Amino acid sequence: MTAERAPSTGIVRWQKPALIVGVIGLAASAIGWFLDPQEFFRGYLPSFLFWFSIVAGCLAVLMLQYTTGGEWGLMIRRPLGAAARTMIWMVLFFIPIAIGLKYLYPWADVDWARSDPIVSQKIGYLNWKRFAIFTIVYFGAWILWAWRIRVLSLQFYKDRSPFTDLARRRWAASGLPMIVLTLTFASIDWMMSLEPRWNSTMYGITFTVGCGLSSFAFVTFFLARLAGTGAMQGILKSSHLRDLGNLMLAFVMFYAYTAFSEFLLIWYADLREEIPHYVIREQGSWGVIAALIIIFHFFLPFFMLLMWPIKDRPDTITIVTVIVIVMRYVAIYWLVMPSWYDHFHYSIWSLTTLVGIGGVWIWAFIEQLKGQTIIPIHETWVEEAIREGALRVNA
């Protein structure tokens, strides 16, 4: 059976509706840009960060998979690669943030920054020129690694050379420290600097781990939804979902560990410039959301992913992934919005930007999957699995 005649998963049928919804969402958001720029930009930032965290996490996990190998990546290399290559779209989606700096970041007001006794000492870092240069470097590195790995994979498909595979592994291995460092600094620039008087040494690693969790939840959801298609019968087994569930469990625990460690260090130090960050997020409506994050971002997924029957079944693990994905957005929103509001605030532009970016991104993600098989059949280590019953499946 050739790749062209391989059965299809049918995901292409969702591409056009996703684009339509995305365009409508972005068009509605554009109205907010003109009517109330401040509300628009403040609603746009958490929406961008949510979808960006999935893309960045997929790139990181893809490089981890190529570096370590293992059957756990059999089903997710192609979705991870497709998501990683949409980083170019994240550049476009970042443009409104660059335009709206003055509405988002207090330090963008140079006069205020110079007059503040704490922020004035950080002006060498908190300025728009440095912000722009670093952002260009971040996106340049992410796009370079995503597409270089893609080029080497296509080359390996042609020559099956171990030297090509070694080069790909080297790029992936070198990309791991790269993405940890760049995501750390990106989280400082894009999120932590919303409160320029505040700082945390744990912020970057917490955000990076959150990106990994977002990616595992997304690709697991993606595969679980394909399980019901005829094309995936006999290919996607319960063991594949169980492996992904175990990895998602590990990242749920890792994220909880880093987030709690950050809170514990700040609480124990009890420094005047640090504690306001948590004080506002523990009180009133923000405190309620914090409790929901503890329950639904950690405890519920943790206990659900301990159970094999839940991890082995597509329908049940889908529920877990949806919970995690939703709570990832809630957690990002909870980190960002209290920087401006001392009570819960959710505008219509938060919803339209979330839907708008998401719809266009899903279209771009499916576009990257078109024309190739879901299973990386050209990989030498996959051939044995194909001979044992796995078929070639087109997107």
C-alpha positions in Angstrom: 0.0 0.0 0.0 1.5 3.3 -1.0 1.4 6.5 1.0 -0.9 8.1 -1.5 -3.5 5.3 -1.2 -3.2 5.1 2.5 -6.4 5.6 4.6 -7.0 9.1 5.8 -7.7 10.2 9.4 -10.1 12.9 8.1 -8.6 15.8 10.0 -8.4 17.9 6.9 -12.2 18.4 7.0 -11.7 20.5 10.2 -9.2 22.9 8.5 -11.6 25.2 6.7 -14.1 25.5 9.6 -11.1 26.3 11.9 -9.9 29.0 9.5 -13.4 30.6 9.2 -13.8 30.7 13.0 -10.4 32.1 13.4 -10.9 34.8 10.8 -14.2 35.8 12.5 -12.5 35.9 15.9 -9.7 38.1 14.6 -12.1 40.4 12.8 -14.1 40.8 15.9 -10.9 41.4 17.9 -9.9 44.2 15.4 -13.1 46.0 16.4 -11.8 45.9 20.0 -8.5 47.2 18.9 -10.1 50.4 17.6 -12.8 50.8 20.3 -10.8 50.1 23.4 -7.1 49.5 22.7 -6.2 48.9 26.3 -8.8 46.2 26.9 -7.9 44.6 23.6 -4.2 44.3 24.2 -4.7 43.1 27.8 -7.1 40.4 26.5 -4.8 39.5 23.6 -1.6 38.8 25.6 -2.9 35.7 27.6 -4.5 34.4 24.5 -1.3 34.6 22.6 0.7 33.1 25.4 -1.7 30.1 25.7 -1.3 29.1 22.0 2.3 30.0 22.0 2.9 27.7 24.9 1.6 24.7 22.9 3.8 25.6 19.9 7.0 26.1 22.0 6.3 23.0 24.1 5.8 20.9 20.9 9.2 22.1 19.7 10.9 21.3 23.0 9.3 17.8 23.2 10.1 17.1 19.5 13.8 17.8 20.2 13.7 15.7 23.4 12.2 12.8 21.3 14.9 13.0 18.6 17.6 13.2 21.3 16.4 10.3 23.4 14.4 8.1 21.0 12.0 5.6 22.4 8.6 4.2 21.4 6.8 6.9 23.3 7.4 9.2 20.4 6.2 6.8 17.7 2.8 8.5 17.4 3.6 12.1 18.1 6.7 13.0 16.0 4.6 14.2 13.1 2.1 16.2 15.2 4.9 17.7 17.2 6.8 18.7 14.1 3.7 20.2 12.5 3.0 22.2 15.6 6.6 23.4 15.9 6.7 24.6 12.3 3.8 26.9 13.0 6.2 29.1 15.0 6.3 31.4 12.0 2.6 32.2 12.6 3.5 33.0 16.2 5.7 35.8 14.9 2.7 37.3 13.1 0.6 36.9 16.2 3.2 38.7 18.3 3.0 41.9 16.2 0.0 43.3 18.1 1.9 42.8 21.4 4.9 44.8 19.9 2.5 47.5 18.8 0.7 47.6 22.2 3.7 47.7 24.5 2.6 51.0 26.2 -0.8 49.4 27.1 0.8 46.3 28.6 4.1 47.0 30.2 4.5 49.9 32.8 8.2 50.2 32.0 7.3 51.3 28.4 6.6 54.6 30.0 10.2 55.8 30.3 9.4 58.8 32.6 7.6 56.5 35.1 10.4 53.9 34.9 13.0 56.5 35.7 11.1 57.9 38.6 10.5 54.6 40.3 13.4 53.8 42.7 13.3 50.0 41.9 12.5 50.0 38.2 15.0 52.8 37.5 17.7 50.3 38.3 16.4 47.9 35.6 16.1 50.3 32.7 19.2 48.8 31.1 17.1 45.6 30.6 13.6 46.9 30.6 13.5 49.0 27.4 11.9 48.5 24.1 15.1 48.2 22.0 16.4 45.4 24.1 13.0 43.8 24.2 12.7 43.9 20.4 16.2 42.5 19.8 15.8 39.7 22.2 12.3 38.8 20.8 13.8 38.6 17.3 16.5 36.3 18.6 14.0 34.1 20.3 11.8 33.6 17.3 14.8 33.3 15.0 16.3 30.4 17.1 12.9 28.6 17.4 12.2 28.8 13.7 15.7 27.8 12.8 15.6 24.6 14.9 12.1 23.7 13.9 12.9 23.9 10.2 16.4 22.5 10.4 15.1 19.3 12.0 12.5 19.2 9.3 15.1 19.5 6.5 17.2 16.8 8.1 14.2 14.5 8.4 13.4 14.9 4.7 17.0 14.2 3.9 17.0 11.1 6.0 13.9 10.0 4.1 15.9 10.1 0.9 19.3 8.7 1.9 18.7 6.7 5.1 22.2 7.7 6.1 23.2 7.3 9.7 25.2 10.5 9.4 22.0 12.4 8.6 20.3 10.9 11.6 23.3 11.8 13.7 23.2 15.4 12.5 19.5 15.6 13.3 20.1 14.2 16.8 22.9 16.8 17.3 20.6 19.6 16.3 17.9 18.3 18.6 20.3 17.9 21.5 21.8 21.4 21.1 18.3 22.7 20.9 17.3 21.6 24.3 19.5 24.0 26.3 18.6 26.6 23.6 14.9 26.4 24.2 15.2 26.3 28.0 17.2 29.5 28.0 15.1 31.3 25.4 11.8 30.4 27.0 13.2 31.5 30.4 14.1 34.9 29.1 10.9 35.1 27.0 8.8 34.5 30.0 10.7 37.2 31.9 10.2 39.7 29.0 6.7 38.9 28.1 5.1 38.0 31.5 7.2 38.8 34.5 8.0 42.3 33.4 4.3 43.1 33.6 5.2 43.7 37.2 8.6 45.4 36.8 9.2 45.7 40.6 8.8 42.0 41.1 11.2 39.2 40.2 11.5 35.4 40.7 14.3 33.0 39.8 11.8 30.2 39.4 9.5 31.9 36.9 11.3 30.8 33.7 11.5 27.1 34.5 7.9 27.1 35.7 6.8 28.6 32.4 9.0 26.2 30.4 7.6 23.1 32.2 4.1 24.5 31.6 4.8 24.7 27.8 5.9 21.0 27.9 2.7 20.1 29.8 0.6 22.0 27.2 2.2 20.2 24.3 1.7 16.7 25.8 -1.9 17.5 26.6 -2.5 18.7 23.0 -0.8 15.9 21.2 -2.5 13.3 23.4 -5.8 14.9 22.8 -5.1 14.9 19.1 -4.2 11.2 19.0 -7.1 10.2 21.2 -9.5 11.8 18.8 -8.0 9.9 15.9 -8.5 6.6 17.7 -12.0 6.4 16.6 -11.2 6.6 12.9 -10.9 3.5 10.8 -7.5 4.6 9.6 -6.0 4.3 13.1 -7.4 0.9 14.0 -4.7 -1.5 14.6 -2.1 1.2 14.9 -2.9 3.4 17.9 -2.9 1.0 20.8 -3.7 1.5 24.5 0.0 1.3 25.3 0.7 4.4 23.2 -1.9 6.4 25.1 -0.7 5.0 28.4 2.9 6.2 27.6 1.7 9.6 26.8 -0.5 9.7 29.9 2.5 8.8 32.0 4.5 11.6 30.5 1.7 14.0 31.0 1.5 12.8 34.6 5.2 13.5 35.0 4.8 17.1 33.7 1.7 17.7 35.9 3.8 16.8 38.9 6.9 18.7 37.7 4.8 21.9 37.1 3.2 21.6 40.5 6.7 21.2 42.1 8.2 24.2 40.4 5.1 26.4 41.0 5.0 25.5 44.7 8.8 25.9 45.1 8.5 29.4 43.7 5.6 30.2 46.1 7.4 28.7 49.0 10.7 30.6 48.4 8.8 33.9 48.1 6.6 33.2 51.1 9.6 32.2 53.3 11.7 35.3 52.3 8.8 37.6 52.9 10.4 40.5 51.0 8.3 43.7 50.4 9.0 43.8 46.7 8.1 40.1 46.1 5.0 39.2 48.2 2.5 41.6 46.5 2.6 39.3 43.4 1.0 36.5 45.5 -1.0 38.6 47.9 -3.3 39.9 45.1 -3.6 36.4 43.5 -4.6 34.8 46.8 -7.5 37.2 47.6 -11.0 37.7 46.4 -12.0 36.2 43.0 -8.3 35.7 42.1 -8.0 33.5 45.2 -10.9 31.4 44.1 -9.3 30.9 40.7 -6.0 30.0 42.5 -7.9 27.3 44.4 -9.4 26.0 41.2 -5.9 25.8 39.6 -4.7 23.7 42.5 -7.6 21.3 42.2 -8.0 21.0 38.4 -4.4 21.7 37.3 -2.8 19.3 39.7 -4.9 17.1 42.0 -7.6 16.0 39.6 -5.3 15.2 36.6 -2.8 13.7 39.0 -5.2 11.1 40.5 -6.9 10.5 37.1 -3.6 9.8 35.4 -2.6 7.3 38.1 -5.3 4.9 36.8 -4.5 2.7 33.9 -8.1 2.3 32.7 -8.3 6.1 32.2 -5.0 6.4 30.4 -5.6 3.4 28.2 -9.0 4.5 26.8 -9.2 7.3 24.2 -12.5 8.7 25.6 -11.3 9.0 29.2 -7.8 10.3 28.5 -9.4 12.9 26.3 -11.3 14.2 29.3 -8.0 14.5 31.2 -6.3 16.4 28.3 -9.3 18.8 28.0 -9.1 19.5 31.7 -5.3 20.2 31.5 -5.6 22.3 28.3 -8.4 24.5 29.8 -6.5 24.9 33.1 -3.3 25.8 31.2 -5.2 28.8 29.8 -6.7 29.6 33.3 -3.2 29.4 34.9 -1.7 31.8 32.3 -4.7 34.2 32.6 -4.3 34.1 36.4 -0.6 34.9 36.1 -1.1 37.8 33.7 -4.4 39.6 34.5 -3.8 40.5 38.2 -0.9 42.6 36.9 -3.5 45.1 35.9 -6.7 44.3 37.8 -7.1 43.6 41.6 -10.3 41.7 40.9 -11.4 39.1 38.3 -11.8 40.7 34.9 -12.7 39.0 31.6 -13.5 41.1 28.5 -15.1 40.0 25.3 -11.8 40.6 23.6 -10.2 38.0 25.7 -12.6 35.5 24.1 -12.4 36.8 20.6 -8.6 36.8 20.6 -8.5 33.3 22.1 -10.8 31.9 19.4 -9.2 34.0 16.6 -5.6 33.0 17.2 -6.7 29.4 17.9 -8.8 29.0 14.8 -6.0 30.3 12.5 -3.4 28.3 14.3 -5.4 25.0 14.0 -5.7 25.7 10.3 -1.9 26.2 10.0 -1.3 23.1 12.1 -3.4 20.9 9.8 -1.8 22.5 6.8 1.6 21.3 8.1 0.3 17.7 8.4 -1.3 17.6 4.9 0.6 15.4 2.4 2.4 13.2 4.9 1.6 10.2 7.0 0.8 10.5 10.7 3.3 7.8 11.4 7.0 8.6 10.4 7.2 5.5 8.2 10.7 6.4 6.8 12.3 6.0 10.2 14.3 2.8 10.4 13.1 2.0 13.9 9.5 2.3 12.8 9.7 -0.3 10.0 9.5 -3.2 12.5 6.4 -1.8 14.0 4.9 -1.5 10.5 5.7 -5.1 9.7 4.0 -6.1 12.9 0.7 -4.6 11.7 1.0 -0.9 11.6 -0.2 0.7 8.4 0.6 4.0 6.7 -1.9 6.6 7.6 -2.3 9.9 5.9 -3.5 13.1 7.6 
